[in-house]
Amino acid sequence: MESTYIYIIIACLVIWFIEHKVNLSTSHKALIEDGDNVIINPTMLSRSYGFSSKVVTKSNITKIQLADNCVSLFTESNNAIDIWLPKKSCGNIAERAEEYFKSASLVKV
C-alpha cells in the first residue's frame, strides 16, 4: 500500500517536471487552424501526443474566457472547452482565439 503512494507521488512529480521545466505544452499547438475548423488540444498530453483533440467550427464559438491558467471556449449550445496552459501562454492563446473566432467576445476573469 505504501509503495502505491510512492508511485503516485513520483508520477505527479514527473508530470509537474514535464509541464514546468521541459515545457511540452507550447502554445503553438493548443489551437490549430484548419480551414473553417479549428483543432483544439486542451491538455498537455493532447498537445504532445495528439490524445483527445477536439475539432470545432469557427462560427460555433461564441465566447472566449481568459482565466488564470485556463482559456475556455464556449459554443453556441453553452458547452465549454477548457484549454489548460502555463500562465505565460494564456494571453497568446486568447489572442489567437480572437483571431480565429471573430464573432466571439473575450471575457477576462
C-alpha positions in Angstrom: 0.0 0.0 0.0 2.8 2.4 0.8 4.5 1.7 -2.5 1.3 2.8 -4.3 1.6 6.2 -2.7 5.2 6.4 -3.6 4.4 5.6 -7.3 1.6 8.3 -7.3 3.9 10.9 -5.8 6.6 10.0 -8.4 4.1 10.2 -11.2 2.9 13.6 -10.0 6.5 14.9 -9.8 7.3 13.7 -13.3 4.2 15.3 -14.7 5.0 18.6 -12.9 8.6 18.5 -14.1 7.5 17.9 -17.7 4.9 20.6 -17.6 7.1 23.3 -15.9 10.6 22.5 -16.9 10.5 20.8 -20.3 7.5 22.9 -21.4 5.9 20.5 -23.8 2.7 22.5 -23.6 3.7 25.1 -26.1 1.0 27.5 -27.1 1.5 27.0 -30.9 -0.1 23.5 -30.6 -3.1 24.5 -28.5 -5.1 25.9 -31.4 -4.5 24.8 -35.0 -6.5 26.4 -37.8 -7.8 24.0 -40.4 -9.9 25.9 -42.9 -13.3 26.6 -41.4 -12.5 24.4 -38.4 -10.0 24.8 -35.5 -8.4 21.8 -33.9 -8.2 22.3 -30.1 -5.7 20.5 -28.0 -6.8 21.2 -24.4 -4.2 19.4 -22.3 -0.5 18.8 -22.2 -0.9 15.2 -23.5 -3.1 16.2 -26.4 -0.5 18.9 -27.4 2.4 16.5 -27.1 0.9 13.2 -28.4 -2.4 14.1 -30.1 -4.7 12.5 -27.5 -8.2 13.8 -27.2 -8.0 16.6 -29.7 -11.3 18.4 -30.5 -12.4 19.9 -33.7 -14.9 22.9 -33.7 -16.3 25.1 -36.4 -15.1 28.7 -36.2 -18.7 30.0 -36.2 -19.7 27.7 -33.4 -17.6 29.5 -30.7 -19.5 32.5 -29.1 -17.4 33.4 -26.1 -13.7 33.2 -25.1 -13.0 33.4 -21.4 -9.5 34.0 -20.1 -8.8 32.9 -16.5 -5.6 32.5 -14.5 -4.1 29.4 -16.4 -7.1 28.4 -18.5 -8.7 29.6 -21.7 -12.3 28.5 -22.1 -14.1 28.4 -25.4 -17.9 28.5 -25.2 -20.0 27.0 -28.0 -23.5 28.1 -29.2 -25.0 25.4 -27.0 -23.2 26.8 -24.0 -20.7 23.9 -23.7 -17.2 24.9 -22.7 -13.9 23.6 -23.8 -11.1 24.4 -21.3 -7.5 24.7 -22.6 -5.1 24.3 -19.6 -1.8 26.2 -20.1 1.0 27.8 -18.2 0.1 31.3 -17.2 2.7 32.8 -19.6 0.9 31.2 -22.6 -2.7 32.1 -21.8 -2.6 35.6 -23.2 -1.1 34.4 -26.5 -3.8 31.7 -26.9 -6.6 34.1 -26.1 -5.3 36.5 -28.8 -5.1 33.7 -31.3 -8.6 32.5 -30.3 -9.8 36.1 -31.0 -8.2 35.9 -34.5 -9.8 32.5 -35.3 -13.2 33.1 -33.7 -14.1 36.6 -35.0 -17.7 36.6 -33.8 -16.7 35.5 -30.2 -16.4 38.0 -27.3 -13.4 37.9 -25.0 -14.1 37.9 -21.2 -11.3 38.2 -18.7 -12.0 36.7 -15.3 
